[in-house]
Amino acid sequence: MALVPMVIIVPVLPAEPSSRPIILIFLTLLFVFGIYGMRGNRRRFLLSCILALIAVETFWVSVWPAASSLFLPAEFFLLLFLIHQAGYLFQKLVMTEGSIMDIVSGSTALLMTGGIILGTGLHLSGWISRTAVSDPALLHASFARAIPEGVLLLIGRGASSFGSSPLSMVLLMIGSVCGFLLLALTAGKIAGYYSKNRG
């Protein structure tokens, strides 16, 4: 549920300083629920706490205009946190023997997480190559717009607005492959569920 506001609400917030705390509230909720989901494994839980703590502190400090460039390192730690979470979600999806609802909800969570990873990675690569973001004051707003774009690009819809740097192209290719594999895995799990129940 913490992924839904990031994909639906955050991107439509106005591109002005007053919306930055709202974006960061949703990001903080994402970290809190992500950590809560890792509570069954002590090593995963500890690593999630470390990454989330660094990212959350840096995100909130970046609210001040003089420290807005700290948003980029915070994004990097967000990226590490989400990759760690995506690995856990992927493992759960592969191992699940639950109902169709379990499979669909697991696939949706993995799709949103993967889309945020792709959008965040492209946003960072756009900044590194200076093809997307040029004004540190607009980092929060451009990041918010990158999230739904990442989800759409993961499922092969739409075009990238992050330039054509080599790093961006590599990320787009990786995202396309991961999106295809996720859809194939979901279809396979659903087909396996029906064949098992009919048998």
C-alpha positions as CSV (number, residue, x, y, z in Angstrom):
1,M,0.0,0.0,0.0
2,A,2.9,2.3,0.6
3,L,3.9,2.0,-3.1
4,V,0.5,3.3,-4.3
5,P,1.0,7.0,-3.2
6,M,4.5,7.0,-4.7
7,V,3.1,6.1,-8.1
8,I,-0.2,7.9,-8.0
9,I,-0.2,10.8,-5.6
10,V,3.5,12.1,-5.6
11,P,3.7,12.6,-9.4
12,V,0.8,15.0,-9.4
13,L,2.0,17.3,-6.6
14,P,2.8,20.8,-7.7
15,A,6.5,21.5,-8.6
16,E,7.1,24.0,-5.8
17,P,9.0,23.9,-2.4
18,S,5.8,23.5,-0.4
19,S,5.2,20.0,-1.8
20,R,8.7,18.7,-0.8
21,P,7.7,17.7,2.7
22,I,4.7,15.8,1.3
23,I,6.9,13.9,-1.1
24,L,9.2,13.0,1.8
25,I,6.4,11.9,4.0
26,F,5.4,9.3,1.4
27,L,9.0,8.3,1.0
28,T,9.3,7.8,4.7
29,L,6.2,5.7,4.7
30,L,7.7,3.6,1.9
31,F,10.8,3.0,4.1
32,V,8.8,2.2,7.2
33,F,6.6,-0.4,5.5
34,G,9.6,-1.8,3.5
35,I,11.4,-2.4,6.8
36,Y,8.3,-3.9,8.3
37,G,8.1,-6.3,5.4
38,M,11.7,-7.5,6.1
39,R,11.1,-8.3,9.8
40,G,11.1,-12.1,9.3
41,N,14.9,-12.2,8.4
42,R,17.3,-10.6,10.8
43,R,20.0,-9.9,8.2
44,R,17.6,-8.4,5.7
45,F,15.9,-6.3,8.4
46,L,19.2,-4.9,9.7
47,L,20.5,-4.0,6.2
48,S,17.1,-2.4,5.4
49,C,17.2,-0.3,8.6
50,I,20.8,1.0,7.8
51,L,19.9,2.0,4.2
52,A,16.6,3.5,5.3
53,L,18.1,5.5,8.1
54,I,20.8,7.0,5.9
55,A,18.3,7.8,3.1
56,V,15.6,9.3,5.3
57,E,18.0,11.6,7.2
58,T,19.5,12.8,3.9
59,F,16.1,13.2,2.2
60,W,14.8,15.4,5.1
61,V,18.0,17.5,5.2
62,S,17.6,18.1,1.5
63,V,14.3,20.0,2.1
64,W,16.4,23.1,2.9
65,P,17.3,25.0,-0.3
66,A,21.0,25.2,0.7
67,A,21.2,21.5,1.0
68,S,19.0,20.5,-1.9
69,S,21.9,18.7,-3.7
70,L,21.8,16.1,-0.9
71,F,18.7,14.8,-2.6
72,L,20.9,12.9,-5.0
73,P,22.9,10.9,-2.5
74,A,19.6,10.2,-0.7
75,E,18.2,8.9,-4.0
76,F,21.2,6.5,-4.3
77,F,20.5,5.0,-0.9
78,L,16.8,4.8,-1.9
79,L,17.9,2.9,-5.0
80,L,19.9,0.4,-2.9
81,F,17.0,0.0,-0.4
82,L,14.5,-0.7,-3.3
83,I,16.9,-3.2,-5.0
84,H,17.2,-5.0,-1.7
85,Q,13.4,-5.0,-1.3
86,A,12.8,-6.1,-4.9
87,G,15.1,-9.1,-4.3
88,Y,13.0,-10.1,-1.3
89,L,9.7,-9.5,-3.2
90,F,11.0,-11.6,-6.2
91,Q,11.9,-14.4,-3.9
92,K,8.5,-14.3,-2.3
93,L,6.8,-14.3,-5.7
94,V,8.8,-17.3,-6.9
95,M,8.3,-19.3,-3.8
96,T,4.6,-18.5,-3.2
97,E,2.1,-21.3,-3.5
98,G,-0.9,-19.1,-2.5
99,S,-4.0,-18.0,-4.3
100,I,-4.3,-15.9,-7.5
101,M,-4.7,-12.8,-5.3
102,D,-1.3,-13.6,-3.7
103,I,0.3,-13.9,-7.1
104,V,-1.3,-10.8,-8.5
105,S,-0.6,-8.6,-5.4
106,G,3.0,-9.9,-5.3
107,S,3.5,-9.1,-9.0
108,T,1.9,-5.7,-8.6
109,A,4.2,-4.8,-5.6
110,L,7.2,-6.0,-7.6
111,L,6.1,-4.1,-10.7
112,M,5.7,-0.8,-8.7
113,T,9.0,-1.4,-6.8
114,G,10.8,-2.1,-10.1
115,G,9.3,0.9,-11.8
116,I,10.4,3.2,-8.9
117,I,13.9,1.6,-9.2
118,L,14.0,2.3,-12.9
119,G,12.6,5.8,-12.6
120,T,15.1,6.6,-9.8
121,G,18.0,5.1,-11.7
122,L,17.1,7.1,-14.8
123,H,16.7,10.3,-12.8
124,L,20.2,9.8,-11.3
125,S,21.7,9.0,-14.7
126,G,20.1,12.1,-16.2
127,W,21.7,14.2,-13.5
128,I,25.1,12.5,-13.9
129,S,25.0,13.0,-17.7
130,R,23.4,16.5,-17.4
131,T,20.7,15.5,-19.9
132,A,17.6,15.7,-17.6
133,V,17.9,17.8,-14.5
134,S,19.9,21.0,-14.4
135,D,18.5,22.9,-11.5
136,P,19.0,21.5,-7.9
137,A,15.9,23.4,-6.8
138,L,13.8,21.2,-9.1
139,L,15.2,17.8,-8.0
140,H,12.2,16.9,-5.9
141,A,9.7,17.7,-8.7
142,S,11.7,15.9,-11.4
143,F,12.1,12.9,-9.2
144,A,8.3,12.8,-8.6
145,R,7.7,12.8,-12.4
146,A,10.3,10.1,-12.9
147,I,8.4,7.5,-10.7
148,P,5.4,6.9,-13.0
149,E,7.6,7.1,-16.0
150,G,9.8,4.4,-14.6
151,V,6.7,2.1,-14.1
152,L,5.5,2.8,-17.6
153,L,8.9,2.1,-19.1
154,L,9.2,-1.1,-17.2
155,I,6.1,-2.5,-18.9
156,G,7.2,-1.1,-22.3
157,R,4.8,1.8,-22.5
158,G,5.9,5.4,-23.4
159,A,9.2,7.0,-24.2
160,S,12.0,8.1,-21.9
161,S,12.5,11.8,-21.2
162,F,15.9,11.1,-19.6
163,G,18.1,11.6,-22.7
164,S,20.1,9.1,-24.6
165,S,23.3,8.8,-22.5
166,P,24.9,5.3,-22.5
167,L,24.0,4.8,-18.9
168,S,20.3,5.7,-19.5
169,M,20.2,3.3,-22.5
170,V,21.7,0.5,-20.4
171,L,19.1,1.1,-17.6
172,L,16.3,1.1,-20.2
173,M,17.5,-2.2,-21.7
174,I,17.8,-3.8,-18.2
175,G,14.3,-2.4,-17.3
176,S,12.8,-3.9,-20.5
177,V,14.3,-7.3,-19.8
178,C,13.1,-7.3,-16.2
179,G,9.6,-6.1,-17.1
180,F,9.3,-8.9,-19.6
181,L,10.6,-11.5,-17.1
182,L,8.2,-10.3,-14.5
183,L,5.2,-10.6,-16.8
184,A,6.4,-14.0,-17.9
185,L,6.9,-15.2,-14.3
186,T,3.4,-13.9,-13.4
187,A,1.8,-15.6,-16.3
188,G,3.6,-18.8,-15.5
189,K,2.6,-18.7,-11.8
190,I,-1.1,-18.1,-12.7
191,A,-1.0,-21.0,-15.3
192,G,0.6,-23.2,-12.7
193,Y,-2.0,-22.3,-10.1
194,Y,-4.9,-23.2,-12.5
195,S,-3.3,-26.5,-13.7
196,K,-2.6,-27.5,-10.1
197,N,-6.1,-26.8,-8.9
198,R,-7.7,-28.5,-11.9
199,G,-5.5,-31.5,-11.5
